[in-house]
Amino acid sequence: MHNFNYHLAADVQDAVAKLSKSEDGKIISGGMTLLPTLKNRLSAPSDLIDLGNIDALRGVVVSKTEVTIKGMTCHADVAANADLQRVLPALANLAGIIGDPAVRHRGTIGGSVANADPAADYPAAVVGLDGVVETNQRRINGDDFFISLFETALEPNEVITAVHFKVPDAAHYMKFRHPASGYAVVGVMVARYGKKVRVAVTGAGPNVFRVPAMEAALEQNFAPEAIANVAVDADDLLGDMHCSAEYRAHMVGVYARRAVAAIVG
Amino acid sequence: MINVTMTVNGREMTGEVEARTLLVQFLRDHLRLTGTHVGCDTTQCGCCIVHVDGKAMKSCTMLAVQAQGKAITTIEGLAAKDGTLHPMQQAFRDNHALQCGYCTPGMVMMGIDIARRLPDADEATIRHQLEGNICRCTGYQGIVEAIKSASAVLNGKQEGGSHA
């Protein structure tokens, strides 16, 4: 790991000020992706600005219609939140299967969403649960947030302060978990809001995406068989040493059907 | 160089580190607490797990400066002063839960974390909870049994251990 200047931010304003003053600074939240990246010398920032001491950025607020998770809340705290388990269990369960227990004690929602790993779990929730990413500057709709592989709508001096989710009538996240890394080979969030349905897929493409054909079919008939014949095009999907794009395309259908089946029981 | 101060196994420790110094390097190389091991150095194997403010974390994926002001417990901090083993250590011994011993410090620290968070964990839950701890020689059977039995002691469900 190349050395860097380390700063502990007092609050978000302070973090932004230090970030904009640095030559090539980076925010560190949980560091569960950033530190391994630095160790491999894939990145060499001049400065790290640590959000770890900002208690105002931690917490989960649950109402009947909306869930707000502040940016520095770790996955373990999201998974263990009793209100969230009651109101939106799909989201608590998603947080509880990220990485491993020690990673969940440090990794944060803000870090995960800002990093936009194509195989991360939270993006499926941000898009599938009609989320809004709140920063020090603005609110960004989940549908507009993820641009491409590791690329988001965030501006250079923008810091995620919270992520908001709309509480659905029902939702389920079904994940084909890579047995070694724990990342999603394919992860599908299905959520029903009245007559509207959202289907968001992570792990399969360069970034999270919705499947409009499945959403339309499920809006007509919310049952696994309604999407049995909806094919997902493999052309835009990822193929790697673990499996081909065609396999991932097939698995999107399988996991979407299982998610619907889990909701209808 | 940066000055860091943290409480390690109940004692206040100070040191001078580079920003990039990992917590595990500080523990092993600066404080000579070599019980915490580095297996993979990539956040996967769990050999480096310590408790930070009471929670299991991988000390190879945390900077020493991030531990400023925090309370760290390592494997060296578990046994009583007279050498009596912590119930989790004793259970590992009783259940033959180690062979080469390399992963053991991390397994013991994670075992205690599991016992604290999930006092009623059954065997399947314990196995899932160990997915960030890798053993490459003796296998997980004894480890799972040790955690299950020590958890009962630590949570007051079974006699045994001297300072549960």
Interface residues (C-beta under 8 A of the other chain):
Chain A: M1 H2 N3 F4 N5 Y6 L8 G31 M32 L35 P36 L38 K39 L48 D50 G52 A76 G99 D100 P101 A102 V103 H105 R106 A180 S181 G182
Chain B: I2 E18 A19 R20 D41 T42 T43 Q44 G46 I49 V52 K55 A56 M57 K58 T61 M62 L63 V65 Q66 Q68 M110 D113 I114 R117 Q129 E131 G132 N133
